[in-house]
Amino acid sequence: MEKEYVERRDEGYWIAGTRVSLDSVVFAFLDGLSPETIAAECFPVLTLEQVFGAITYYLAHRTQIDEYLKTASEEFESLRQATRDTDPQFHAKLIRARREALMSEV
């Protein structure tokens, strides 16, 4: 009996039986985090087995998942630009607030 670690729902990929997106695990993995770190520090709701299963799924379907991630990123950027264009004053306020927050961290 083969265990499913990733499921497709709501037009996205998810770790089976959870609310954790495959995207999140893949980005952590691509950032160089170990499966142990991803399970323990990033997503403690996941078992190490689930993280390894998600990474294995990604590696086995890399072309398909990379295309999905690229499309999702393009859609996000399009929505971000539309929001920027709709209310430029609000966008400017957000930029100022972000700069102030970053400066206070220094």
N, C-alpha and C positions, 0 to 999 in steps of 0.2 A: 504494500500500500504506500503510495507516494504522498508525502506531506506537502501541502501548498503553503508557501511562505508569503506570497504576494498575491493580491487580488485586485482586479480592475473594478472600480465603482465610481460613480459620480464623475465620469470622464477623467479619472486619475488612477494612479497606482498607489496602493496602500499595503502596509504590512498586514497580513491576514488577521482579521479579528480585532484590529486596533484602529485608533484614530491617527496613527503615525504614518505620514506619507513616505513612500519609497524615496521621493525627492530628497527629503531631509536626511535619510540614512546615506544615500548616494553622495550628496554634497559633503557630508562629514567624512566619508570614506575618501573622496577625491581630494579633500583638504589634508589628507595624510593621517587622520585619526585611525587608531587601531579598532578592530571590532570590540575589543574589551573596553576601550574608552567610550566608544559610542554607546554601548549597553549600560555601562556604569554611570557615566557622567552626562551624556546628552539625552538619552532616552531610557531612564531606569524602569519604565513600564515594559520594556522589551527584554526578552531573555537573550543570552549570548547566542543561542541557537537561532532565534529569529533574526538577529543581526547578520550572522553568517549566511542564513538562508536568503535574506534580502540582497546581500552583496553577491552571492552566487547567482541569484536570478538576474541581477544587473549585468554581471559579466557574461552570462549566457545569452542575454538579449541586448547587448550593449548598443548596437546600431539603432535598434528600435527605441530604446529608452533615451539615448542621447538626442535623437530626433524629437521625441516627446518633450524633453527638457528644453531644447532649443525653441520649440514652438511655444511652450508655456512662458518662456522668458520674453519672447517677442510680443506675446499677447499682453503680458504684464507691462512691458515698456509702452505699448500702444495705449493702454488704459491710463498709465501714469502721465503720458503726454496729453491725452485728452483732458484729464483733470487739471493739468497745468494750464492748458489753453482755455478751459471753461472759467476759471477764477484765478487770474494771474496775481491779484492782490493777496488772496489766501495763500497761494503758493509762495509768494515772497515772504509772508509772515512765517511760514513753516521753515523756510531756508534760514531766516534770521534766528529763529528759535533753536534750530539745530546747531548753527554756528556758535550761539551763546552757550549751549549745553557742552559742546566740544571744548570751547575755551575754558569753561569752568572746571573741566577735568584735568587741564594741564597744570 
